[in-house]
Amino acid sequence: MQADFLDAHERHWNDAECLFQAQRWANADHLYGMAAECGLKRLMMRFGMAINPVTGSPTDNKDWKHANTIWARFESYRSGKVEGADYGLPAPNAFDNWDVSDRYAHQSNFDQTRAQGHQAGAQAVRRLIAKAQREGLL
């Protein structure tokens, strides 16, 4: 299937919010990371990330990363671009304590506070997506 980072961003965000409301912290937390990753990759495409035309996936394996590391990678795409000047991410990286492999962890390791931190990070990406849409970049 063809990758669609914007659709995936929106879908993961919506599902994370539903799970958060149901106090399903572990899966909400995971999907907030996925939402942030997909949103950042869509913006990275706009700022020059090369994509395989058949799969829609990044051509550089340095871009095959998840929320915790794609946060910094995003900066390498937006910095130095006039259109990327107003698209900075908050510091520190909201996903420094998130890892895609956490999906295997026991749900007792997750709580509302942890999920809220990642929700805030995904929301920051969501604001950048909305800004790009308003400004005609996406």
Secondary structure, DSSP 8 states (H G I E B T S, - for coil): ----HHHHHHHHHHHHHHHHHTT-HHHHHHHHHHHHHHHHHHHHHHTT--B-TTT--BSSGGG---HHHHHHHHHHHHTT-GGGTT----SS-TTTT--GGGGGS-GGG--HHHHHHHHHHHHHHHHHHHHHHHTT--
